[in-house]
Amino acid sequence: MKKGVCEVDRKKEIEEQVISTYKQDERMMILVFAQWCINHDLNPEDIYLKAYPTQKENKELKEAISLTVSKEEAGEINNETVLGVLSLFGNDDLAFIVSEEMEKLKK
């Protein structure tokens, strides 16, 4: 009986660890997106709202923006990287908008 309780506790611990890791990775994805925008003189909130117009207040995005640095201080984030991390987290609508912005930047 005691072994069963330990297994349940262990499964719960693993589940919590997976969720925590996912949230950390998601924050990193948002930061990569926000810094890419800053590096290209784009407003991350404006770009985000084009993809998700009903999500006006995004706490995670605001936190990420507060962690960005000027484009002069930042390292380069290539287009494939930002599109890759957005796709990895299923942000296809945002990846589409970012792709459109990339096309505008080429002109």
Phi, psi and chi 1 to 4 in degrees:
 res  aa     phi    psi   chi1   chi2   chi3   chi4
   1 MET       -  -43.5 -172.5  109.5  150.6      -
   2 LYS   -63.1  -36.7 -165.9  170.9 -170.7  176.4
   3 LYS   -60.7  -40.4 -176.9  178.5  178.6 -174.4
   4 GLY   -60.6  -40.4      -      -      -      -
   5 VAL   -65.3  -41.7  171.6      -      -      -
   6 CYS   -63.1  -40.7  -72.3      -      -      -
   7 GLU   -63.9  -41.8  -73.3  177.2   26.8      -
   8 VAL   -63.9  -44.6  169.3      -      -      -
   9 ASP   -61.8  -42.1  -71.8  -15.3      -      -
  10 ARG   -65.2  -42.7 -179.3   73.6 -179.9  133.1
  11 LYS   -62.3  -41.0  -76.2 -178.3 -179.0 -179.7
  12 LYS   -65.7  -40.6 -174.5  174.2 -179.8  175.0
  13 GLU   -62.9  -43.7 -177.0 -179.6  -52.8      -
  14 ILE   -64.1  -43.0  -69.8  170.4      -      -
  15 GLU   -60.2  -44.9 -174.2  177.5  -70.1      -
  16 GLU   -63.9  -37.2  -71.7  171.3   -4.1      -
  17 GLN   -66.8  -41.2 -169.9  173.3   10.8      -
  18 VAL   -62.4  -45.0  167.6      -      -      -
  19 ILE   -62.8  -43.3  -69.1  168.5      -      -
  20 SER   -62.2  -44.7  175.2      -      -      -
  21 THR   -63.3  -42.4  -60.0      -      -      -
  22 TYR   -60.2  -44.8 -180.0   84.7      -      -
  23 LYS   -63.3  -40.2  -73.7 -179.3  179.5  179.9
  24 GLN   -63.6  -44.2  -75.5  178.6  -42.9      -
  25 ASP   -64.4  -38.7  -69.1  -12.4      -      -
  26 GLU   -63.5  -41.5 -174.4  178.8   40.6      -
  27 ARG   -61.3  -39.8  -79.2 -172.5 -145.3  104.7
  28 MET   -64.4  -41.1 -175.2   56.3   66.1      -
  29 MET   -60.1  -44.3  175.3  -90.8  -57.5      -
  30 ILE   -64.8  -40.2  -63.1  167.2      -      -
  31 LEU   -64.7  -42.1 -179.2   56.5      -      -
  32 VAL   -60.0  -45.4  167.4      -      -      -
  33 PHE   -59.7  -50.4  160.1   72.5      -      -
  34 ALA   -61.9  -43.2      -      -      -      -
  35 GLN   -68.3  -36.6 -171.0   63.6   58.3      -
  36 TRP   -59.5  -44.7  179.1   87.6      -      -
  37 CYS   -59.5  -49.2  -70.5      -      -      -
  38 ILE   -58.2  -43.8  -60.9  -62.4      -      -
  39 ASN   -62.2  -21.5  -69.6   -0.7      -      -
  40 HIS  -112.7   20.8  -68.1   88.8      -      -
  41 ASP    56.9   37.8  -61.6  -42.9      -      -
  42 LEU  -113.8  149.4  -59.6  168.9      -      -
  43 ASN   -88.0  114.7 -177.9  -40.9      -      -
  44 PRO   -56.4  -37.5  -18.3   26.5      -      -
  45 GLU   -67.1  -39.6  -70.5  177.7  -58.2      -
  46 ASP   -64.1  -44.2  -69.1  -14.0      -      -
  47 ILE   -64.3  -44.4  -58.0  -59.2      -      -
  48 TYR   -60.1  -42.9 -174.0   85.1      -      -
  49 LEU   -66.4  -28.9  -80.8  174.6      -      -
  50 LYS   -63.7  -36.5  -74.2 -179.3 -175.7  179.5
  51 ALA   -81.3  -38.5      -      -      -      -
  52 TYR  -130.8   74.4  -54.2  109.5      -      -
  53 PRO   -63.3  -19.8   13.2  -19.4      -      -
  54 THR   -87.8   -5.8   60.0      -      -      -
  55 GLN  -105.8   69.4  -63.7 -178.1   22.2      -
  56 LYS   -67.1  -37.8  -65.2 -164.5 -172.8  -53.8
  57 GLU  -109.2  105.6  -71.3  -62.4  -43.9      -
  58 ASN  -116.9  103.8 -175.0  -54.2      -      -
  59 LYS   -59.4  -43.8 -174.7  179.3  122.1 -169.1
  60 GLU   -63.4  -39.4  -69.5   82.7    7.3      -
  61 LEU   -65.8  -43.5  180.0   57.4      -      -
  62 LYS   -60.2  -42.0  -73.1 -170.9 -178.2  -57.6
  63 GLU   -62.8  -42.8  -72.6  174.6   12.5      -
  64 ALA   -63.6  -42.5      -      -      -      -
  65 ILE   -60.6  -37.6  -68.4  168.9      -      -
  66 SER   -66.5  -19.0   74.4      -      -      -
  67 LEU   -95.1   -7.2  -63.6  173.2      -      -
  68 THR   -72.5  161.0   60.7      -      -      -
  69 VAL  -120.1  169.8  -64.7      -      -      -
  70 SER   -63.0  156.6   70.0      -      -      -
  71 LYS   -64.3  -24.2   68.3 -179.6 -175.9  178.9
  72 GLU   -69.3  -33.3  -67.6   76.9   23.3      -
  73 GLU   -86.0  -24.3  -64.0  175.5   79.6      -
  74 ALA   -79.5  151.8      -      -      -      -
  75 GLY   -79.0  162.6      -      -      -      -
  76 GLU   -70.9  139.7 -178.1 -179.9  -16.8      -
  77 ILE  -118.5  110.2  -60.6  171.9      -      -
  78 ASN   -74.8  160.9   65.8   41.9      -      -
  79 ASN   -59.5  -39.4  -66.8  -11.4      -      -
  80 GLU   -64.1  -35.9  -67.5   76.8   24.5      -
  81 THR   -64.2  -49.6  -60.9      -      -      -
  82 VAL   -65.0  -41.1   73.2      -      -      -
  83 LEU   -66.2  -37.1  -69.3  174.6      -      -
  84 GLY   -63.5  -46.1      -      -      -      -
  85 VAL   -70.4  -34.6  -64.8      -      -      -
  86 LEU   -64.3  -43.6  -68.3  173.7      -      -
  87 SER   -66.2  -38.9  -65.7      -      -      -
  88 LEU   -56.3  -34.7 -174.1   65.6      -      -
  89 PHE   -99.1   11.7  -78.8   85.6      -      -
  90 GLY    74.6   20.2      -      -      -      -
  91 ASN   -88.8   60.1  -77.6  -48.5      -      -
  92 ASP   -65.3  -37.2  -61.9  -30.5      -      -
  93 ASP   -63.6  -42.7  -66.6  -19.1      -      -
  94 LEU   -69.3  -39.8 -173.0   53.7      -      -
  95 ALA   -61.0  -37.1      -      -      -      -
  96 PHE   -63.7  -46.5  178.8   77.4      -      -
  97 ILE   -64.0  -42.5  -62.0  -61.3      -      -
  98 VAL   -61.3  -40.9  167.5      -      -      -
  99 SER   -60.3  -41.9  -65.8      -      -      -
 100 GLU   -61.2  -43.0  -72.2 -176.4  -23.0      -
 101 GLU   -64.3  -36.9  -66.8  -60.8  -35.3      -
 102 MET   -61.5  -41.1  -71.0  172.9 -177.3      -
 103 GLU   -63.5  -42.2  -74.0  -59.8  -46.5      -
 104 LYS   -62.1  -37.7  -69.7  178.7 -169.6  174.8
 105 LEU   -68.3  -26.2  -68.5  169.0      -      -
 106 LYS   -70.0  -25.7  -73.0 -178.9 -175.7  177.0
 107 LYS   -79.7      -  -64.3  177.8 -179.3  179.2
